[in-house]
Amino acid sequence: MAENGGGVAVRRADADGQVELGLPLTPALREATVVPTRNDNSRFNVSVVAGPVPEGSDRGHVVLAVAGLCMPVWGRSDRRPDGSVSVEATVMGQEAAGRVAEELGVKPVVRTHPGHQFTATLSPERADYLPAEVVTLVMTVKNTGQTTFRFWDGGKQRGYRNNQFSFQARRKEGKGAQVPDTGNPEHFGGMMAVKELKPGEVFRKPVEVTRWFQFDSPDTYLITGTFGLELLTEGNKTIWDDAATVSCSVRVLSPATRPAPGGPTATTRAGADSTGHPAAGG
């Protein structure tokens, strides 16, 4: 591990561009892991315990230099009593990740499809709505495969809406203009729970889609929703990133045409009042 700046310019292993290597801080690297963060194994996270390092070096910019590759550190712990720090960096490409792993004496993890299968549905809780009413959709995920799979539920809902979902909406059953997202996507994490789906089991999740869109005029809106599925091992390590994506229609009626609770429509037939009796003077 070395300081970043004031020395030899070298190419970054995590992105385009260069960094300048400064004074070395420690050659001692241990407890390393090299794990992919993408399904295509094009990006890897490198985590090591480095040190001991000089006091004060846990501040400022530092880099990991391993196997001739330079990786700027983006995450690190405070300096421990023994002088060590935990650091994290990124390396791009499976070949480069293999070189780093070999130099650190570990075997890199490689993602492969875990064999899960599922189907998904998305549907509104009601047949129709009035303009500006809250619209709740229900996403279901059914395990249609032969193996159990596990995923996180939560972690992105501490805010205005649950950002494990994403949505698009268009007017005129998908043939019209796109409806703008007027909600606030900012979130601060949230409680998480592991959901386990055995073959044949169904996961059901309601969501207020009006936290994304305002359906302020009568129309039939085509909604396409996506629910992120971060698949996990038994030890809750990520093994695959997937998503359930499916569409449904939401019908928004004007108050004049929405069916009334006690009759076929909210309007009355000619010559009758709202009770169905002949109108006065008819």
Buried (B, 14 or more C-beta within 10 A) or exposed (E): BBBBBEBEEBEBBBEEEEBBBBEEBBEBBEEBBBBBEEEEBEBBBBBBBBBBBEEEBBEEEBBBBBBEBBBBBEEBEEBBEEBBBBBBBBBBBBEBBBBBBBBBEBEBBEBEEBEBEBEBBBBBEEEBBEBEEEBBBBBBBBBEBEEEBBBBBBBBBBBEBBBBBBBBBBBEEBEEEEBEBEBEEEBEEBEBEEBEBEEEEEBEBEBBBBBBBBBEEBBBBBBBBBBBBBBBEEEEEBBBBBBBBBEBEBBBBEEEEBEEEEEEEBEBEEEEEEEEEEEEEE
